[in-house]
Amino acid sequence: MDGAQLVFVEVKTRVRMQQPAELISSSKIYFLEAAAEAYINKIGFVGEARFDLILLVAGGQSFELEHIKSAFR
């Protein structure tokens, strides 16, 4: 939850930075939205929801982290 907003998070790890559109296919987005809708219906949630994307990009011995709010939908 982020305040009153339900947040679903997809985490991706990559060796190089890519655009978010390159990371999640339309079929994956469809699957995630269907799963989120089923969950929302199961718990009876009424309110706003969003999908965030967490990108972990390998850079030698460390990782860069990028958090993209409302990545799709």
LUMVEXNU-245548 format. One line per field, with one value per residue (C-alpha): residue in three letters; x, z, y. Coordinates in steps of 0.2 Angstrom, whole numbers. Layout:
N
r = ala,...
x = X,...
z = Z,...
y = Y,...
***
This chain:
73
r = met,asp,gly,ala,gln,leu,val,phe,val,glu,val,lys,thr,arg,val,arg,met,gln,gln,pro,ala,glu,leu,ile,ser,ser,ser,lys,ile,tyr,phe,leu,glu,ala,ala,ala,glu,ala,tyr,ile,asn,lys,ile,gly,phe,val,gly,glu,ala,arg,phe,asp,leu,ile,leu,leu,val,ala,gly,gly,gln,ser,phe,glu,leu,glu,his,ile,lys,ser,ala,phe,arg
x = 0,5,-7,-24,-17,-14,3,8,27,36,55,67,86,97,115,112,99,84,68,53,44,58,56,38,29,10,6,15,6,-11,-6,-1,-17,-28,-19,-21,-39,-42,-33,-43,-59,-54,-50,-64,-53,-61,-49,-35,-21,-5,9,27,42,59,74,90,104,121,136,152,151,136,118,109,90,77,59,46,29,14,25,10,-9
z = 0,-4,7,1,-16,-18,-27,-37,-40,-54,-51,-65,-65,-80,-84,-94,-93,-105,-107,-97,-113,-118,-101,-100,-115,-118,-114,-97,-93,-98,-86,-72,-74,-73,-58,-49,-53,-46,-30,-29,-31,-19,-5,-9,-11,-16,-22,-34,-39,-48,-56,-51,-59,-49,-60,-53,-66,-63,-64,-59,-40,-37,-43,-48,-43,-52,-46,-59,-52,-62,-75,-85,-86
y = 0,18,28,21,15,-4,-6,-22,-23,-32,-34,-36,-39,-35,-33,-17,-3,-6,4,-2,-6,-18,-27,-32,-39,-35,-53,-52,-36,-44,-59,-47,-36,-52,-58,-41,-40,-58,-53,-37,-46,-59,-47,-35,-20,-4,10,14,2,4,-6,-1,-8,-11,-12,-19,-16,-25,-15,-25,-28,-17,-14,1,2,11,12,17,21,18,9,3,2
***
